Amino acid sequence: MHHAPIATRPPLDRAFSDAMSERFGFHFHLSENIRAQHGASEAHFESMPPDGVVFAQSTDDVVAAVKLCVAHGVPIVPYGAGTSIEGNTLAVRGGVSIDLSHMNAVVAVNVEDFDCTVQAGCRREELNLHLRDQGLFFPIDPGANATIGGMAATRASGTNAVRYGTMREAVLNLTVVTPDGTVIRTARRARKSAAGYDLTRLYVGSEGTLGIITEVTLRLHPIPETISSAVCGFETIQGAVDTVVQAIQLGVPLARVEFLDAMQIRAVNAWSKLDLAEVTTLFFEFHGSERGVAEQVETVEMLAAANGGGDFAWSNLPEERAKLWKARHEAYYAAVNVRAGAVGWSTDVCVPISRLPDCILATRADLDASSVPATILGHVGDGNFHVIFSIDPNRPEEMAEVAAINARLVRRALDMDGTCTGEHGIGLGKQDWLVEELGDAVDIMRTLKRALDPQDLFNPGKIFAL
């Protein structure tokens, strides 16, 4: 779905602007450049800037901004790093973007309990740098150096999800500012609780439509004794995906297993200056004891060989692993830039793992018949993969072609009892498919939204239409 630019809106009410300036001083901005930055998208959506931007420094700042906005009927869009790709942070109805990136402190690390609390603007790479000397790490890795608050709001996952789960499993507790300006904690730090409704899970994945997350308490994990990464090329897509499915079915605790089709490898080689064989490829990472990793590797090498895989190329030194995974994390930019000046459209689905080979093969056949260059890559260990299109912005017919391919992909996933989005969220791009996927359950979501945000001021226009 391609969104046209929003109509010109009147500027913010003078009394409101004056009240915001008085409360926030130089942290409140009306300049065109800063507004444009907060209205841009990583993907194909048109720019939709807010009418103002406030850089919150504390939960109290968020409360003050929320109360002023609600009192004046001004829409609110929470903003972290701006790395989401379904238009999740675009200001559809203007209003104020509350930027949480300055709220980036690590509040507490509880080494004995394997958890930590961070402000919402803390980025995942900085958190892991902070944790490294304590022998712990936070495993959720969506690729982009996203903020923890944004990752919670979109229920992110990424390359490590096959072993460590998603943000749904990682979040123990949230501090949230609700639409009436109340600050709540959704839980305590206990590893489990049967106390009332699970509000933590309600806010994880709510995309800023029910409240603004200002602090997050996270599960942590010990840094593995041994970490080994490998690359393996395959003769066919089927062989690569079968290797992953069989490894999972045998109970191999893969830490990461990433699928990149031949076209994606070609793009990665050009973008990241690698020289990988341009065939369907799996990137593996194994975590555990030295003996445990050796056993995992032996099993996977055997499966790969039986499925047409070549030799494993190993990256055991930290700098080698970092180069390999940096290339994987930049795969989106590599895929988009196979054409100079192109616009990216990234979509994702997730299916039961037994249906993954069929879904990927049918999708690749669709892409091969298309005039728009596109790659497939994904976190295939949990049935999730992405398609990245490189669209010529001067050829509007390509946008329509991609929309049709995307619709067939999502329909295929739903027919396999999968989901229209494994990790990107709904945002603007997949609202119709959410209704298709969950039916009357979406009406329950609307009821919750109306109850918590009766003025529809919190990230309005996202997930579903009221």
C-alpha angles and dihedrals in degrees: 000000000000116000122213119224114279118254119262110274129203113259120264115288110274094231090052094047091049091050091050092047091049092050100039106024113188091000089075115077135189097171117130094232096055092043091050091051090055093047097053126101132212088226142043100301121117117252113273108181125193120238092241141004128217122192105214117213098187145005087265089059090052090050091050093048092048093049093049093046094047092047090054097037092244118156118241127213117187113218131194120161097332093235098128116115107202094071090264096152101038115124099235092174098026115234126127128330110214104209112203097182093107089057092078105133126132097229100190141347117204102195096181092051096043094233141105139190121224137175114256094252094058109117120226096237092052090048092055091048088054092049099043097088090052094058094247136110140187106231106196105111119175091172099247117086089248128173117259091236092053091047090053092046092053096036090237125192126163140161099349097045095101089069107019103032130228135292086281089069097034101057117085100171142356135206106216134183106216126212091265091054096256118143113222136178111216096206145342127257097271113124092235138016138178093193110132129297115355097247092167091065091043092060095039102089096012092118095220093299096117103033144327118272110221103167133024130196111207139194112240132199134212115259104255119253090230129026121183129177128194141176123214128182123211136205092226142020089236092056093050095048093043089055091056095045092049092047091053091046090053090053097247104165096226111187094199134000117173126185120211120177122220094266091051091051089051089053093046092050091054096043101040098031095242128146103215119153106266097239135105103297141190123209110205133190124187125197130190143066118337091256094043092052091048090054092048091050093049092053095046094046089053092050093046093051091051090052099050098271123151129223119309114250106210130216107187102151114087093237091051091050091047091053092049095049093041087059090050092048091051092049092107092058090042091054096046093048097057080100121044113244094009127153119229128230113186121185132174140194134180126210136178104284094242089063095046098096092052092047095050095044093050090047093050089051089054091050093048089057093050128094091218117085111241138169135204123220133150157147091269095173088081098033096260125131139164135218117207119197124198104212128192103229090207091062109066091181088070091062090056091047092052092047089056093049091047090051091052091049094051092044089052091051093048091049086057090052090255131129134263091233129025096185115341096081127224102275108146099320107066107030096120090049092052089061090046090051102044105019114185091010087077088063088060088053090051090050091053091047093051092047095050099033107026094169092051092230100135110092091322120204095030129120094000142358115257 
